[in-house]
């Protein structure tokens, strides 16, 4: 009996593109003891724990991505999608523990508290 030559099948894994944003969490709105200012959001950026570390992120774009009930067509895309995006910009640090303030084009909804915000690595100030 002659044995058949063993053929090895090599599987090629397609490498997923890397993440081009830093994760952050929307912790709440800017507020005083009694009044809340919904036009400014407070974000806690992952890996940032001191005020001096926030300097890199000032001026960076940020976005809140969520799913809506109805599909809408977005410019530059062929198909309609449930995904929506609210864009904003990091304006300044908040406190000493690495939180930042951000202004969004439309105020973030309260249901977004505790949810993920994407902090993009552009525009660069280097």
RODO-2510 file (C-alpha; in nm, 4 decimals, decimal comma):
residues 126
     n   res          X          Y          Z
     1     x     0,0000     0,0000     0,0000
     2     x     0,1326     0,3377    -0,1001
     3     x     0,0515     0,6214     0,1318
     4     x    -0,0952     0,9373    -0,0158
     5     x     0,1252     1,2439     0,0339
     6     x    -0,0013     1,4585     0,3186
     7     x    -0,1129     1,7974     0,1980
     8     x    -0,1022     2,0832     0,4404
     9     x    -0,3525     2,3585     0,4072
    10     x    -0,2268     2,6941     0,5218
    11     x    -0,4940     2,9311     0,6442
    12     x    -0,4253     3,2978     0,5945
    13     x    -0,5645     3,5269     0,8604
    14     x    -0,6638     3,8677     0,7427
    15     x    -0,5362     4,1190     0,9927
    16     x    -0,8052     4,3486     1,1231
    17     x    -0,7245     4,7184     1,0935
    18     x    -0,6183     4,8810     1,4193
    19     x    -0,8341     5,1052     1,6329
    20     x    -0,7716     5,4713     1,5486
    21     x    -0,9380     5,6140     1,8568
    22     x    -0,8976     5,6146     2,2335
    23     x    -1,1811     5,4881     2,4516
    24     x    -1,3523     5,7283     2,6902
    25     x    -1,6658     5,7268     2,9045
    26     x    -1,9262     6,0025     2,9237
    27     x    -1,9524     6,0544     3,3011
    28     x    -2,2018     6,3408     3,3109
    29     x    -2,2573     6,7060     3,2384
    30     x    -2,0684     7,0031     3,3790
    31     x    -2,2515     7,1135     3,6904
    32     x    -2,2431     7,3119     4,0073
    33     x    -2,4115     7,2213     4,3308
    34     x    -2,7609     7,2987     4,2030
    35     x    -2,7369     7,3710     3,8302
    36     x    -2,6382     7,1432     3,5442
    37     x    -2,4990     7,2735     3,2146
    38     x    -2,5890     7,0258     2,9396
    39     x    -2,3856     7,2051     2,6737
    40     x    -2,0597     7,0711     2,8220
    41     x    -1,9957     6,6998     2,8693
    42     x    -1,7403     6,5467     3,1075
    43     x    -1,5352     6,2582     2,9696
    44     x    -1,3019     6,0166     3,1463
    45     x    -1,0352     5,8993     2,9006
    46     x    -0,8943     5,5491     2,9429
    47     x    -0,5360     5,5534     3,0725
    48     x    -0,5361     5,9211     3,1720
    49     x    -0,5084     5,9767     3,5469
    50     x    -0,3500     6,3215     3,5889
    51     x    -0,4254     6,6712     3,4683
    52     x    -0,0929     6,7057     3,2841
    53     x    -0,1691     6,3928     3,0786
    54     x    -0,4804     6,5562     2,9316
    55     x    -0,2762     6,8138     2,7391
    56     x    -0,2290     6,5732     2,4451
    57     x    -0,6065     6,5352     2,4006
    58     x    -0,7045     6,9043     2,3981
    59     x    -0,8546     6,9968     2,0609
    60     x    -0,9083     6,6340     1,9550
    61     x    -1,2365     6,5354     1,7907
    62     x    -1,4632     6,2955     1,9773
    63     x    -1,7827     6,1186     1,8817
    64     x    -2,0721     5,9328     2,0368
    65     x    -2,1914     5,6480     1,8123
    66     x    -2,5380     5,5067     1,8762
    67     x    -2,8137     5,3123     1,7038
    68     x    -3,1482     5,4726     1,6224
    69     x    -3,4853     5,3223     1,5357
    70     x    -3,5119     5,4427     1,1754
    71     x    -3,2597     5,3963     0,8973
    72     x    -3,1181     5,7075     0,7341
    73     x    -2,8780     5,7524     0,4462
    74     x    -2,5541     5,9280     0,5349
    75     x    -2,3529     6,1313     0,2857
    76     x    -2,0829     5,9209     0,1223
    77     x    -2,2567     5,5871     0,1941
    78     x    -2,4718     5,3841    -0,0418
    79     x    -2,6951     5,2060     0,2085
    80     x    -2,9081     5,3504     0,4832
    81     x    -2,8010     5,2604     0,8367
    82     x    -2,9310     5,2632     1,1916
    83     x    -2,6028     5,4143     1,3145
    84     x    -2,5867     5,7815     1,4078
    85     x    -2,2980     5,9939     1,5309
    86     x    -2,2787     6,3114     1,7384
    87     x    -1,9441     6,4862     1,6904
    88     x    -1,7675     6,7046     1,9431
    89     x    -1,4330     6,8457     2,0484
    90     x    -1,2344     6,8268     2,3722
    91     x    -1,1967     7,1791     2,5049
    92     x    -1,0114     7,1725     2,8391
    93     x    -0,9228     6,9604     3,1432
    94     x    -1,1680     6,9176     3,4297
    95     x    -1,0303     6,8700     3,7789
    96     x    -0,7035     6,7013     3,8700
    97     x    -0,7831     6,3359     3,7956
    98     x    -0,7598     6,3355     3,4164
    99     x    -1,1197     6,4139     3,3198
   100     x    -1,1811     6,6515     3,0285
   101     x    -1,4621     6,8788     2,9120
   102     x    -1,6045     6,8405     2,5624
   103     x    -1,8555     7,0368     2,3573
   104     x    -2,0713     6,8415     2,1126
   105     x    -2,2574     6,9801     1,8105
   106     x    -2,5833     6,8617     1,9658
   107     x    -2,5952     6,8053     2,3410
   108     x    -2,5480     6,4416     2,4355
   109     x    -2,8642     6,2648     2,5513
   110     x    -2,8773     6,1659     2,9202
   111     x    -2,9057     5,7983     2,8229
   112     x    -2,5466     5,8258     2,6969
   113     x    -2,4119     5,8628     3,0532
   114     x    -2,1774     5,5774     3,1297
   115     x    -2,1538     5,4854     2,7612
   116     x    -1,8513     5,4769     2,5310
   117     x    -1,7186     5,7887     2,3576
   118     x    -1,4519     5,7630     2,0879
   119     x    -1,1685     6,0164     2,1133
   120     x    -1,0053     6,0418     1,7721
   121     x    -0,6322     6,0962     1,7379
   122     x    -0,6805     6,3962     1,5106
   123     x    -0,6301     6,6869     1,4606
   124     x    -0,2665     6,6617     1,5653
   125     x    -0,1012     6,9483     1,7510
   126     x     0,2508     6,8034     1,7328
***
